[in-house]
């Protein structure tokens, strides 16, 4: 009877071996869980990014119904200034000063119609003239708080050859430290308008003048690289994105990854009658498998 009582009074405890075994199992489980959580996080961002592109689609359709056409996306403005597709997208849906699009705009980089400023500073004109100017505007077609519109100066610092006041719509992936607010913001959303007068999608000859899309529309912006990647001569401090130039294959990556694989009888791009939107995705690099587009992205690596 005594031995039974003594045994029942002993305090149970884990041995060193048992503790090490449990700890090892916990470490293994954490190692398996962290990548899974990262995948869930990336998927959530992708869903959010697709929702943003869908919102931009709706804004561009409003623009199209108002002006009977989608905004231009060519690399230069009519004044010869650098004013690429991403910036023209922002002007179309928000206005060059985020207060609405002026119907007399021809997407000049200087924000004028060649004679007068269409987006004047309120302090530089008579208040009555400024109110009249605002009354002629259309939009903005996106809510300002949800547009993710940021100036090139705040994103890149040195923006040459672009003007620091040019705005772009940024994606939902927060990678760039905003110069003014000190918070992380996304990369510019690239915009390419289809030239419906053309019929080709020549993957082997990117500079074919009959191509429906022109890969050069955002080439100067892509050449700025990543704003956080310092140490290069580019305006943004970083090397050009893979979608721009890589091993003398300029433009090929764009045409390979915008080709509609469902069309078997000819080489045709996705959305051949409208436009293409591209987000840099999780890694902030354009031209990689995690890019998010307003079509079914099928990434192909150059051989």
N, C-alpha and C positions, 0 to 999 in steps of 0.2 A: 504493500500500500504506500509505503514511504517513497519508494522509487518512482511510482506513478505520479505522486504529487510533485516530486522534484522535477520530473521531466516536463510536467505541464507548466511549471513556473519559469522554465527557461525562455528567454526572449529570442524570438526569431530574428534573423539578420541575413543580409545577402553576403555572399563571399566575394572576394576581389574578382574572381573569374566570372561570377554572375554579373557583377556590375560592369565589367569590361564588355561582356557579351551584349548586355542591354544597350550600352553606349554605342557600340559598333553598329547595332541594328538601327538606332536613332540616326546616326551619321549617314548610313546607307539610305534610309528613308528620306532624309533631308536632301541628299544628293539626287534622288529620283524626283523629289517634289519641286525643287527650285526650277529646273528646266521646264517642267510642266506649267508652273505658274508664269514663267516668262512667255511661254507659248500662248497662254490664255490672255496675257496682257497685250501681246502683239496682235492677237486676233481681235481683241476689243478695240484697239487703235485702228485696225484695218476697217472694221465695221463703221467706226466713227468717221474715218476718212471718206469712205464711200458715201456716207450720208452727206458730208460736206460737198462732195462733187455733185451729188444729186441736187443739192440746193443751188449750186452754181449753174447746173443744167437748166433749172427752172428760171433762174435770173436771165440767162442768155435767151431762153425762149420768149420771155417778156420783151427783151431788147429786140429780138427778131420780129415779133409781132408789131412793135412800135415803129421800127425803121426798115422793115422788109428786107432783112439780111443780118447775118452775123457780123460782129466786128472784125476788122482786118487783124492780121497777126504778123505781117511782114516785119523784118528786122529793123527797118528805118521808117521814120515818119515822112510825110510829104515834104517837110523842110530839110530832109537829109540828115536829121539828128537821130542818134541811136535811141530807139523806142520800140522794144521788142514785144512779142506776143503776150508775155506775162503782164506787161504794163498796160497794153491796150485792153486786155481782159479786165483789169482793175478799173480803168477809165470807163469802159462800157457799162459795167454794172454798178459802179459807185461814183463816177466822176473823178476828174484828176485831183480834186481837193476833197473827195469823199462826201460831197454835198449834192450829188446828182450829175447826170450826164448832160452836157450842153448839146442840143440838136444840131448846132452849126459846126460841131467838131469834125475835123477830118483826121483825127489822131496824130496831130503834130506834137513833137516832143516838147515844144515851148508852150503848149497849152493855149495857142491862139488860132485864129482862122487866117492868119497871114497879115491881118490888119489890126485887130483888137484882141485883147486878152479875154478868153472865154471863161477862165477860172481866176478872176482877180482876187487879190488880197483885200479883205473888207476895209482895211485901213488906208488903201491906196485910191479908193474911188468914193464918189458921193454916195451917201447912204441910200438915197432914192434909186440911183443907178444900180447899186448892189442888190437891192430888193427886187428890182425888175429883172436883173440877171438870174437870181435864184428862182423867180417865178416861171422862167422859160425852161428850167431844167426838167429832166425826166429821171425818175427814180429818186434815190438809190433803189436798185432792184434787190439788194440784200440788206438785212438789218445791220446797221453799223456795228453793233456790239458782237455780232456773229460773223462778220465778214473776214476777220483775221487780216485786215489790211494794214501793212506797215511800209514805211518809206525805205528806199534803198539805202539812204544815209544811215538810218538806224540799224539796218541789217548788216551792211558791209563796211561802213566807214568810208573807205576809199572806193567810190563807185564808178570812176572813169571807165568808159566814156559816157555813162549814164548820169543824169542829174540826180543829186541826193534827194530831191523832193518827189521823184517818181515813185508811185505806190505800186505794190504787188499784193496779191492775195496769197497768204501763207497757209500751208497745210496744218494738220492738227498735231503733227509730231514736233515736240518742243526740243529743238537742237541748238538754235542760235540765241546768244545772249543779246537782248535788245539794248542798244546803247543808252537809251533814255530811261526806261523803266527798270532796267536791270533784271528782267525776267526772261526765261527761255521762250522762244517762239519758233514757228516752223519755217520750212523752206518755201520759196515761191512756187506757186502752181503754174506749170507751163501750159501755154495755150497755142494751138495750131489750128488755123481755119482751113478747111478743104477748098481747093480751087475747082469748082464743079465744071469749069470749062475744059479741064484736063481729063485725061483718061488713063494715065499710067501710074503704076507703083513699081518703079524699076529698082529692084533691090541691088542689082549689079552696077547700076549707074546712078548714084544718088543725086548728081547734078543735072539729070535729065530735065529739061525745061517743061516737059509734058507731065511730070509727076503731080499727082493730086495734092500731095503735101510737100512742103518745103522744109527740110530739116534745119535750115539756116535761121528760121524764124526766132529761135531763142538761143542761137549759138553763142552770141556775145555774152549773154547772161551765164550760160554754162561755163564759159571760159573763165569766169571769176572764181570758180571753185567753191569750196565750202568756207563760209565766213570764219569758222573756228579753226581751220587748218592753216596756220600761219607758216611763214618761212619760204614762200615762193613769190615770184614776181607778179602774179595775177592781182587784179584789183581787189579781190576778196582775200588775198593772201594764200590761197590754196591752188592746187593743180586742177586742171579742167576735169569736169565730170566725165565718166565713162561714156555717157550718151553723146558727148561732144566729139572728142578726138582721142583715138587710142591706136598707136602703132600704124599711123598713116591710113586708118580705115575710117576717115571722116564721113559721117552720115550713115554708114552701113548698119550700125547697131539700131539707129532709129527706124530704118526701113524694114529690117528683119523683124523687129518687135512690134511693128504696127501693121504687119501683113495679116490679112484675114485668112486663117487657115481653113475656114469653112468653104471658101470659094476655090474650087478645084480647077476650073477651066481657064483661069487667068490670075495674074497677080493683082490683087486689089487690097486696099487698106480697110481697116475698120472705120466705120462712120465716114464713108467716102462722100457723103452729101452734106456734112455739117462741120464738126470740129473734134479735136482730141484734147483732153486734159490729162496732165501727168503730175502726180505727187512723187516726191523723192522717196517716200516710204520711211520705214523704221531706221535705216542706216543713213539717211540724209544724202544719199548718193543717187543721182539720176542714171538710169541705165543698168540697174541690177534687179534680181528676181523679186525683191520686195516692193518695187514700185507699185503704186496704185493708180489705175487709170479709169476713165469712164467707159471702158469696154473690157472684154474678158482678156486679161493680160496673160499672154503665153510667152514667157521669157525664153529667148534663144541666145546662147553665147556664141561669139564669133569663133570660127574655126581657125 
